[in-house]
Amino acid sequence: MNKTETIISVMEAFDEIERLKTENAELKRMNTVVQITDNGLAVGKEKPERPRWFPNIYEFGRRAIWEKYGERRYYSMHVDVTENDDGTKRVETFEHWVKDNYSEFPDFMSREDFMQEYGDEMRARYDDERAKALKED
């Protein structure tokens, strides 16, 4: 690349930066709601992030997903407890238990997304199953 080509590519990069700044400003403008005041003046106001009823719908959907993919009422989610040679008990780790028992997720969620959203519920279920397994052993 010679000196002229380098200067042209730098200028093109600056042009692209300006184009992106303009596009960003336009997107911010589109995210503003115009509110007409009593005296007829238009005032820009940021859109609310979520409607007031959003938490109710979110919680309803969250419970439905957990019931379908998390609770798994149709089979045991037993925590394995084994005895070492020295007589101490070895309990299956939470991470291993999760991999064994949670393999299906909604199409729009990855394993990591599911664990992030339902980690507390999964940990509570593991603790219950772990307590049962230690009591049985």
HELIX and SHEET records of a PDB file:
HELIX    1   1 LYS A    3  MET A   30  1                                  28    
HELIX    2   2 PHE A   54  ILE A   65  1                                  12    
HELIX    3   3 TRP A   66  GLY A   70  3                                   5    
HELIX    4   4 PHE A   94  ASN A  101  1                                   8    
HELIX    5   5 ARG A  111  GLU A  136  1                                  26    
SHEET    1   A 2 THR A  32  ILE A  36  0                                        
SHEET    2   A 2 ALA A  42  GLU A  46 -1                                        
SHEET    1   B 2 VAL A  81  GLU A  83  0                                        
SHEET    2   B 2 LYS A  89  VAL A  91 -1                                        
END                                                                             
